[in-house]
Amino acid sequence: MERKTLDQRGQLTEQERLRHSCAHVMAAAIAKLWPDAQFAGGPPVDDGFYYDVELKHRISPEDFPAIEAEMKKISKENQVFEKLTVTREQALSDAQAGRLGALGSRDVASKFKLEMLKDIPEGEPISYFKTGDFIDLCAGPHVMRTGNVGACKLTSVASAYYKGDEKNPQLQRIYGTAFKNKTEMEAYFTMLEEAKKRDHRKIGAEMGLYVIDTEYVGPGLPLWLPKGTVILEELEKLAKETEFAAGYVRVKTPHLAKEKMYKTSGHLPYYAESMFPPMEMDEHREQRQQLEARIAELEKQLQDYAKKIVGGKSGS
Ligand SMILES: [Zn+2]
């Protein structure tokens, strides 16, 4: 995760502020349950927030109710998000004392916060946000009070490498989402449920239109069944007729292309993992390489021979 500039932080929407604030509340709850937690970054994301944490205890969804119960307590206490501006020396000493991303001082340093401090450019103010006893290194912004986080829910947990680098320690990334109130949150989860019911993969399979076999064929590669094929062909026919009527002419392109095309289209960086590996287009590559080497060798012999003849001539 790239560090946000102060300008970018100023542009966080109201909802992003709320969700990032909820990440603090979640961290405080986790720190209460597992004081050895080492927090890294906790930004808002598209549909909620996450916080990366290093922790001996492996957090699973079974832990969510306990964490959420602690979060609820913090929210009920309506703690102020208190901003404290500190000197770099103070911050370094607090990080060494394990005080950042924690409820109190600890035996070990707040190692990720210590590293984050080093990333803060010289001259940029360093600030903490304190809610109750929980102090975190953060530039903000947040909501005013923990009570403003009206409704929140932890949604999933995944693993993530610190700073996205597999050479770094593996952290637990805990996702959640937050809303101003319960009504908004319920509407969101209802919408998700409804979307699931309308998922084309589910409907397509139920209607016997196609089969998607991720193991043998691949994701996003439907095998069209007879009923589906009829629809597909009728749609194609309609498309052709409509295009013809509008004065378009049709062209054909290959189904496969070189890597360069997928780079240009922008697919490769996002779908590399689910895409097929590049094909070896030439099954006679090895044979060809051997022949090319032999040709190069013969050409050299020929040149040497030619030099000899020319040299011989000039000598006479
Ligand atoms: Zn914050």
Residues whose N, C-alpha, C, O or C-beta is under 5 A from the ligand:
A	BS01	ZN	C138 G140
